[in-house]
Amino acid sequence: MFQLVTRRLAAGAGARAFSGSACSFKATGPLPVFTSTSNPELDKLLSTIQEELFIPSHLLRRHKTLQHRQRNHHILAEEPLTVDVSGVPVTLTAKSREVPVPIKLFTRALGLMQQPGDLDAIPGLVQGYAQANRRIRDEQAEKLARMCNFHGRTDILMTLARTAGKNGFRFSRPAAREFMRGLRMAAMLPGKEASVKAIKNGQALLNCLGEPLMKVRPDERLKRDPVVVGTLLSMVASTSVKFNEGKDYENRTRQWVHRLQACWEDVEWYLDLTPKGAGDRNPVYRAKAAVLDYLPVLEGLFAARDMLQGTDQSAWLEAESAKLNNTVAGWKKFLDENSPGEQFWGVHAYKRVAERLAKEKELAAEVEGEVSDEVYEEAEEEVEDEAEGKVKEV
Protein backbone atom coordinates (compact mmCIF):
# COMPACT_ATOMS: atom_id res chain seq x y z
CA MET A 1 0.00 0.00 0.00
CA PHE A 2 2.81 2.41 0.90
CA GLN A 3 4.55 1.79 -2.42
CA LEU A 4 1.29 2.33 -4.26
CA VAL A 5 0.75 5.68 -2.50
CA THR A 6 4.26 6.92 -3.26
CA ARG A 7 4.03 5.76 -6.86
CA ARG A 8 0.78 7.67 -7.29
CA LEU A 9 2.31 10.79 -5.74
CA ALA A 10 5.34 10.56 -7.98
CA ALA A 11 3.19 9.87 -11.03
CA GLY A 12 1.01 12.84 -10.19
CA ALA A 13 4.07 15.06 -9.97
CA GLY A 14 5.47 13.83 -13.26
CA ALA A 15 2.19 13.99 -15.13
CA ARG A 16 1.12 17.39 -13.90
CA ALA A 17 4.36 19.20 -13.13
CA PHE A 18 4.41 20.88 -16.53
CA SER A 19 0.69 21.14 -17.17
CA GLY A 20 0.42 24.73 -15.91
CA SER A 21 -3.21 24.21 -14.93
CA ALA A 22 -4.60 26.52 -12.29
CA CYS A 23 -5.49 23.65 -9.99
CA SER A 24 -2.03 22.12 -10.10
CA PHE A 25 0.04 24.92 -8.67
CA LYS A 26 -0.40 27.90 -6.45
CA ALA A 27 2.38 29.50 -8.53
CA THR A 28 3.14 29.33 -12.24
CA GLY A 29 6.37 29.93 -14.06
CA PRO A 30 9.90 28.68 -13.39
CA LEU A 31 11.19 28.28 -9.87
CA PRO A 32 13.79 31.02 -9.18
CA VAL A 33 17.24 29.53 -8.60
CA PHE A 34 20.09 31.53 -7.09
CA THR A 35 23.84 31.25 -7.63
CA SER A 36 26.43 31.93 -4.95
CA THR A 37 27.02 35.57 -3.98
CA SER A 38 29.90 37.37 -2.27
CA ASN A 39 28.12 37.19 1.09
CA PRO A 40 27.56 33.79 2.80
CA GLU A 41 24.86 35.34 4.98
CA LEU A 42 23.00 36.43 1.86
CA ASP A 43 23.35 32.93 0.37
CA LYS A 44 21.83 31.44 3.53
CA LEU A 45 18.93 33.90 3.48
CA LEU A 46 18.20 33.28 -0.21
CA SER A 47 18.19 29.54 0.47
CA THR A 48 15.75 30.04 3.35
CA ILE A 49 13.42 32.17 1.23
CA GLN A 50 13.51 29.61 -1.56
CA GLU A 51 12.85 26.64 0.72
CA GLU A 52 10.19 28.24 2.90
CA LEU A 53 8.35 30.41 0.38
CA PHE A 54 9.21 29.81 -3.27
CA ILE A 55 9.20 25.99 -3.34
CA PRO A 56 5.97 25.59 -1.30
CA SER A 57 4.23 27.99 -3.66
CA HIS A 58 5.01 25.63 -6.56
CA LEU A 59 4.03 22.34 -4.89
CA LEU A 60 0.85 20.45 -5.65
CA ARG A 61 -1.74 20.43 -2.91
CA ARG A 62 -1.28 16.69 -2.43
CA HIS A 63 2.43 17.21 -1.80
CA LYS A 64 1.71 19.90 0.78
CA THR A 65 -0.75 17.56 2.48
CA LEU A 66 1.90 14.87 2.57
CA GLN A 67 4.35 17.28 4.18
CA HIS A 68 2.12 18.90 6.77
CA ARG A 69 -0.41 16.25 7.80
CA GLN A 70 0.88 14.35 10.82
CA ARG A 71 -0.55 10.99 9.81
CA ASN A 72 1.41 11.09 6.53
CA HIS A 73 4.81 11.81 8.02
CA HIS A 74 5.71 8.13 8.40
CA ILE A 75 5.58 7.84 4.59
CA LEU A 76 8.33 10.43 4.12
CA ALA A 77 10.30 8.96 7.03
CA GLU A 78 10.33 5.48 5.48
CA GLU A 79 10.96 6.54 1.89
CA PRO A 80 11.67 10.20 1.03
CA LEU A 81 9.87 11.44 -2.05
CA THR A 82 11.58 13.65 -4.62
CA VAL A 83 9.37 15.68 -6.94
CA ASP A 84 10.20 17.81 -9.96
CA VAL A 85 9.48 21.52 -9.58
CA SER A 86 10.13 23.33 -12.85
CA GLY A 87 13.08 21.08 -13.57
CA VAL A 88 14.49 21.36 -10.04
CA PRO A 89 14.43 18.15 -7.95
CA VAL A 90 12.92 18.82 -4.51
CA THR A 91 12.91 16.23 -1.72
CA LEU A 92 9.81 16.51 0.44
CA THR A 93 10.38 16.56 4.20
CA ALA A 94 7.88 16.33 7.04
CA LYS A 95 6.88 19.69 8.53
CA SER A 96 4.64 20.52 11.42
CA ARG A 97 3.29 23.61 9.69
CA GLU A 98 4.04 26.13 6.97
CA VAL A 99 6.57 28.67 8.18
CA PRO A 100 5.42 32.21 7.37
CA VAL A 101 8.05 34.24 5.51
CA PRO A 102 7.65 37.96 6.26
CA ILE A 103 7.94 40.40 3.38
CA LYS A 104 10.65 42.24 5.35
CA LEU A 105 13.08 39.45 4.42
CA PHE A 106 13.09 40.96 0.93
CA THR A 107 14.44 44.19 2.39
CA ARG A 108 16.94 42.25 4.47
CA ALA A 109 18.19 40.45 1.37
CA LEU A 110 18.70 43.80 -0.38
CA GLY A 111 20.69 45.03 2.61
CA LEU A 112 23.03 42.04 2.42
CA MET A 113 23.94 42.66 -1.22
CA GLN A 114 27.45 44.10 -1.06
CA GLN A 115 28.87 43.68 -4.57
CA PRO A 116 27.33 44.53 -7.96
CA GLY A 117 27.20 40.83 -8.85
CA ASP A 118 25.05 40.12 -5.77
CA LEU A 119 22.24 42.09 -7.39
CA ASP A 120 21.81 39.34 -9.99
CA ALA A 121 19.50 37.73 -7.42
CA ILE A 122 17.00 40.61 -7.58
CA PRO A 123 14.92 39.50 -10.62
CA GLY A 124 14.52 36.02 -9.12
CA LEU A 125 13.48 37.46 -5.76
CA VAL A 126 10.88 39.72 -7.37
CA GLN A 127 9.49 36.85 -9.46
CA GLY A 128 9.48 34.37 -6.58
CA TYR A 129 7.62 36.70 -4.24
CA ALA A 130 5.04 37.41 -6.93
CA GLN A 131 4.55 33.69 -7.61
CA ALA A 132 3.86 33.24 -3.90
CA ASN A 133 1.29 36.06 -3.98
CA ARG A 134 3.56 38.26 -1.87
CA ARG A 135 4.02 41.41 -3.96
CA ILE A 136 6.82 43.66 -2.74
CA ARG A 137 5.84 47.01 -1.25
CA ASP A 138 6.23 50.33 -3.05
CA GLU A 139 9.05 51.49 -0.78
CA GLN A 140 10.89 48.22 -1.38
CA ALA A 141 10.63 48.71 -5.15
CA GLU A 142 12.09 52.20 -4.78
CA LYS A 143 14.94 50.93 -2.58
CA LEU A 144 15.60 48.15 -5.06
CA ALA A 145 15.93 50.69 -7.86
CA ARG A 146 18.21 52.94 -5.82
CA MET A 147 20.50 50.01 -4.99
CA CYS A 148 20.76 49.11 -8.66
CA ASN A 149 21.64 52.72 -9.43
CA PHE A 150 24.27 52.90 -6.70
CA HIS A 151 25.96 49.73 -7.99
CA GLY A 152 25.67 50.73 -11.65
CA ARG A 153 23.29 47.88 -12.50
CA THR A 154 20.86 49.69 -14.79
CA ASP A 155 20.76 46.44 -16.79
CA ILE A 156 18.76 44.91 -13.95
CA LEU A 157 16.41 47.90 -13.94
CA MET A 158 15.69 47.38 -17.64
CA THR A 159 15.24 43.63 -17.16
CA LEU A 160 12.61 44.33 -14.50
CA ALA A 161 10.98 47.04 -16.61
CA ARG A 162 10.72 44.96 -19.77
CA THR A 163 9.22 42.01 -17.92
CA ALA A 164 7.07 44.01 -15.50
CA GLY A 165 3.56 42.65 -15.36
CA LYS A 166 4.89 39.14 -16.04
CA ASN A 167 7.44 38.92 -13.24
CA GLY A 168 5.16 40.48 -10.64
CA PHE A 169 6.94 43.82 -10.53
CA ARG A 170 4.65 46.84 -10.49
CA PHE A 171 5.68 50.46 -10.86
CA SER A 172 4.75 53.10 -8.33
CA ARG A 173 5.42 56.76 -9.05
CA PRO A 174 8.56 56.93 -6.83
CA ALA A 175 9.95 53.72 -8.37
CA ALA A 176 9.35 54.98 -11.93
CA ARG A 177 11.16 58.21 -11.13
CA GLU A 178 14.07 56.33 -9.53
CA PHE A 179 14.35 54.06 -12.60
CA MET A 180 14.65 57.10 -14.87
CA ARG A 181 17.20 58.75 -12.58
CA GLY A 182 19.31 55.62 -12.88
CA LEU A 183 19.24 55.87 -16.67
CA ARG A 184 20.18 59.54 -16.42
CA MET A 185 23.17 58.48 -14.33
CA ALA A 186 24.13 55.99 -17.05
CA ALA A 187 23.99 58.85 -19.57
CA MET A 188 26.68 60.66 -17.55
CA LEU A 189 29.27 57.96 -18.32
CA PRO A 190 31.98 58.99 -20.81
CA GLY A 191 31.33 58.59 -24.49
CA LYS A 192 28.42 59.27 -26.81
CA GLU A 193 27.49 55.59 -26.94
CA ALA A 194 26.61 55.55 -23.23
CA SER A 195 24.34 58.58 -23.61
CA VAL A 196 22.56 57.22 -26.68
CA LYS A 197 21.99 53.85 -25.01
CA ALA A 198 20.60 55.51 -21.89
CA ILE A 199 18.18 57.58 -23.96
CA LYS A 200 16.96 54.50 -25.84
CA ASN A 201 16.44 52.72 -22.53
CA GLY A 202 14.56 55.76 -21.25
CA GLN A 203 12.19 55.62 -24.21
CA ALA A 204 11.69 51.89 -23.66
CA LEU A 205 10.94 52.57 -19.99
CA LEU A 206 8.26 55.10 -20.96
CA ASN A 207 6.60 52.47 -23.13
CA CYS A 208 6.58 50.06 -20.18
CA LEU A 209 5.03 52.72 -17.95
CA GLY A 210 2.17 53.06 -20.41
CA GLU A 211 1.01 49.49 -19.80
CA PRO A 212 -1.73 49.28 -17.12
CA LEU A 213 -0.65 45.80 -15.94
CA MET A 214 2.78 47.15 -15.06
CA LYS A 215 1.56 49.72 -12.55
CA VAL A 216 0.45 49.40 -8.95
CA ARG A 217 -2.48 51.68 -9.77
CA PRO A 218 -3.43 50.97 -13.40
CA ASP A 219 -5.01 54.40 -13.91
CA GLU A 220 -1.82 56.30 -12.95
CA ARG A 221 -0.37 58.25 -15.85
CA LEU A 222 3.25 57.39 -15.12
CA LYS A 223 4.12 57.69 -18.80
CA ARG A 224 3.05 61.32 -18.53
CA ASP A 225 4.64 62.03 -15.18
CA PRO A 226 6.49 65.39 -15.48
CA VAL A 227 9.48 64.14 -13.46
CA VAL A 228 9.88 61.01 -15.60
CA VAL A 229 9.51 62.94 -18.87
CA GLY A 230 11.57 65.91 -17.63
CA THR A 231 14.42 63.66 -16.54
CA LEU A 232 14.50 62.09 -19.99
CA LEU A 233 14.48 65.60 -21.50
CA SER A 234 17.58 66.43 -19.45
CA MET A 235 19.33 63.36 -20.90
CA VAL A 236 18.43 64.30 -24.48
CA ALA A 237 19.40 67.96 -24.07
CA SER A 238 22.71 67.27 -22.29
CA THR A 239 23.66 64.77 -25.02
CA SER A 240 23.22 67.48 -27.66
CA VAL A 241 25.25 69.88 -25.52
CA LYS A 242 28.14 67.43 -25.18
CA PHE A 243 28.18 65.78 -28.58
CA ASN A 244 26.46 68.14 -31.05
CA GLU A 245 28.10 71.47 -30.20
CA GLY A 246 25.12 72.58 -28.17
CA LYS A 247 22.73 72.35 -31.12
CA ASP A 248 19.49 70.41 -31.02
CA TYR A 249 20.19 67.09 -32.75
CA GLU A 250 17.38 66.29 -35.21
CA ASN A 251 14.94 68.37 -33.14
CA ARG A 252 15.04 65.73 -30.38
CA THR A 253 15.17 68.30 -27.56
CA ARG A 254 12.30 70.21 -29.13
CA GLN A 255 10.22 67.03 -29.30
CA TRP A 256 10.78 66.20 -25.64
CA VAL A 257 9.99 69.76 -24.58
CA HIS A 258 6.68 69.28 -26.35
CA ARG A 259 6.12 66.03 -24.44
CA LEU A 260 6.91 67.82 -21.19
CA GLN A 261 4.51 70.66 -21.99
CA ALA A 262 1.72 68.10 -22.43
CA CYS A 263 2.07 66.89 -18.83
CA TRP A 264 3.28 70.10 -17.15
CA GLU A 265 -0.07 70.58 -15.44
CA ASP A 266 0.80 67.65 -13.16
CA VAL A 267 3.85 69.33 -11.61
CA GLU A 268 3.66 69.22 -7.80
CA TRP A 269 4.03 72.94 -7.17
CA TYR A 270 2.65 72.78 -3.65
CA LEU A 271 3.93 70.53 -0.88
CA ASP A 272 2.43 70.20 2.58
CA LEU A 273 5.43 71.22 4.68
CA THR A 274 3.51 71.84 7.89
CA PRO A 275 4.48 69.38 10.67
CA LYS A 276 1.59 67.59 12.34
CA GLY A 277 3.27 67.73 15.71
CA ALA A 278 6.58 67.85 17.53
CA GLY A 279 9.14 65.56 15.94
CA ASP A 280 7.19 65.11 12.70
CA ARG A 281 9.86 64.62 10.01
CA ASN A 282 7.50 63.96 7.11
CA PRO A 283 7.69 67.54 5.76
CA VAL A 284 11.49 67.24 5.60
CA TYR A 285 11.22 63.93 3.75
CA ARG A 286 8.75 65.44 1.28
CA ALA A 287 11.01 68.41 0.57
CA LYS A 288 14.05 66.17 0.07
CA ALA A 289 12.14 63.95 -2.33
CA ALA A 290 10.88 66.97 -4.26
CA VAL A 291 14.36 68.45 -4.67
CA LEU A 292 15.68 65.08 -5.79
CA ASP A 293 12.82 64.70 -8.29
CA TYR A 294 12.77 68.16 -9.83
CA LEU A 295 16.43 69.23 -10.05
CA PRO A 296 17.00 66.99 -13.12
CA VAL A 297 13.86 68.49 -14.66
CA LEU A 298 15.23 71.97 -13.96
CA GLU A 299 18.51 70.93 -15.58
CA GLY A 300 16.62 69.86 -18.69
CA LEU A 301 14.68 73.11 -18.82
CA PHE A 302 17.83 75.23 -18.53
CA ALA A 303 19.61 73.26 -21.27
CA ALA A 304 16.58 73.38 -23.57
CA ARG A 305 16.06 77.09 -22.89
CA ASP A 306 19.61 77.92 -23.98
CA MET A 307 19.42 75.58 -26.97
CA LEU A 308 16.03 76.68 -28.31
CA GLN A 309 16.30 80.47 -28.00
CA GLY A 310 14.23 82.28 -30.60
CA THR A 311 11.87 79.35 -31.20
CA ASP A 312 8.16 79.19 -30.40
CA GLN A 313 9.04 77.25 -27.22
CA SER A 314 11.48 79.87 -25.96
CA ALA A 315 9.00 81.96 -23.98
CA TRP A 316 7.49 78.90 -22.26
CA LEU A 317 10.92 77.56 -21.36
CA GLU A 318 12.03 80.93 -19.97
CA ALA A 319 8.91 81.34 -17.82
CA GLU A 320 8.58 77.78 -16.54
CA SER A 321 12.27 77.29 -15.80
CA ALA A 322 12.19 80.48 -13.71
CA LYS A 323 9.04 79.35 -11.92
CA LEU A 324 10.42 75.89 -11.14
CA ASN A 325 13.73 77.45 -10.12
CA ASN A 326 11.95 79.58 -7.51
CA THR A 327 9.90 76.62 -6.30
CA VAL A 328 12.97 74.42 -5.83
CA ALA A 329 14.67 77.35 -4.06
CA GLY A 330 11.78 77.44 -1.60
CA TRP A 331 12.14 73.73 -0.86
CA LYS A 332 15.89 74.10 -0.39
CA LYS A 333 15.36 77.04 1.97
CA PHE A 334 12.95 74.93 4.00
CA LEU A 335 15.54 72.15 4.25
CA ASP A 336 18.29 74.58 5.26
CA GLU A 337 16.08 75.85 8.06
CA ASN A 338 14.71 72.53 9.26
CA SER A 339 17.58 70.10 8.66
CA PRO A 340 20.75 72.23 8.52
CA GLY A 341 23.87 70.35 7.50
CA GLU A 342 21.99 67.09 7.05
CA GLN A 343 23.20 64.97 4.15
CA PHE A 344 20.85 62.98 1.96
CA TRP A 345 20.89 61.00 -1.26
CA GLY A 346 20.75 63.97 -3.61
CA VAL A 347 21.22 64.73 -7.28
CA HIS A 348 24.99 65.08 -7.03
CA ALA A 349 25.25 61.61 -5.50
CA TYR A 350 24.24 60.16 -8.88
CA LYS A 351 26.95 62.18 -10.58
CA ARG A 352 29.53 60.88 -8.09
CA VAL A 353 28.40 57.31 -8.74
CA ALA A 354 28.74 57.86 -12.50
CA GLU A 355 32.27 59.21 -11.98
CA ARG A 356 33.16 56.22 -9.83
CA LEU A 357 31.81 53.77 -12.38
CA ALA A 358 33.75 55.48 -15.16
CA LYS A 359 36.99 55.19 -13.17
CA GLU A 360 36.29 51.54 -12.36
CA LYS A 361 35.66 50.80 -16.03
CA GLU A 362 38.87 52.57 -17.05
CA LEU A 363 40.87 50.73 -14.40
CA ALA A 364 39.43 47.37 -15.47
CA ALA A 365 40.37 48.10 -19.07
CA GLU A 366 43.93 48.93 -18.03
CA VAL A 367 44.23 45.73 -16.04
CA GLU A 368 43.02 43.66 -18.98
CA GLY A 369 45.20 45.55 -21.43
CA GLU A 370 42.22 46.74 -23.40
CA VAL A 371 42.73 50.47 -23.12
CA SER A 372 41.81 52.14 -26.36
CA ASP A 373 44.00 54.83 -27.93
CA GLU A 374 40.91 56.98 -28.08
CA VAL A 375 40.99 59.85 -25.62
CA TYR A 376 37.61 60.71 -24.23
CA GLU A 377 36.52 64.22 -24.91
CA GLU A 378 36.14 66.19 -21.73
CA ALA A 379 32.48 66.73 -20.99
CA GLU A 380 31.32 70.28 -20.70
CA GLU A 381 30.39 71.56 -17.29
CA GLU A 382 27.29 69.74 -16.06
CA VAL A 383 24.10 71.68 -16.74
CA GLU A 384 23.00 70.15 -13.46
CA ASP A 385 25.64 72.27 -11.69
CA GLU A 386 24.29 75.29 -13.49
CA ALA A 387 20.82 74.46 -12.25
CA GLU A 388 22.11 74.01 -8.72
CA GLY A 389 24.01 77.31 -8.84
CA LYS A 390 21.12 79.27 -10.28
CA VAL A 391 18.73 78.17 -7.58
CA LYS A 392 18.34 81.12 -5.28
CA GLU A 393 16.04 82.02 -2.46
CA VAL A 394 12.76 83.63 -3.35
Buried (B, 14 or more C-beta within 10 A) or exposed (E): EEEEBBEEBBEBBEEBBEEEEEEBBBBEBBBBBBEEBEBEEBBEBBEBBBBBBBBBBBBBEBBBEBBBEEEBBEBBEEEEBEBEBBEBEBEBEBBEEEEEBEEEBBBEBBEBBBEBBBBBBBBBBBBBBBBBEBBBBBEBBBBBBBBBBBBBBBEBBBBBBBBBBEBBBBBBBBBBBBBBBBBBBBBBBBBEEBBBBBBEBBEBBBEBBEBEEBBBEEEBBBBBBBBBBBBBBBBBBBBBBBBBEEEBBEEBBBEBBEBBBEBBEEBEEEBEBEEEEEEEEEBBEBBBBBBBBBBBBBBBBBBBBBBBEEBEBBEBBEEBBEEBBEBBBBBBBBBEEBBEEEEBEBBEBBBEBBEEBBEEBEEEEEEEEEEEEEEEEEBEEBBBEBBBEBBEEE
